């Protein structure tokens, strides 16, 4: 397991494996862009936060 942690954002935990035990990579660039096109979240609206700074708001 690999964990990246931030006290402000929380943690990202990812399970990893040895290359010898993982299936062969078969996901090509075309599949990557098709996946991103169908699974991309629209941009968040930008609002003015406290102190006049710009903040992204998540609904």
Steps between C-alpha positions, in 0.01 A plus 500: 500500500615851419351791696536870428363706786430869563347640817294737283388258228495158664663191354532325166558127548593280206562126492803402294650167393820351370533520122545125475154440652301766311314443172653644182415864424256510207336840542618714205498874440172484305326319789646754745359797309163328448482429873597857593246640252213299651604527867631854534316719749409848370706789643389642833367855522747754637372725778647779708597376843564673831756778458430537128703194392374258239382165627353200322168397650385141498128438515 
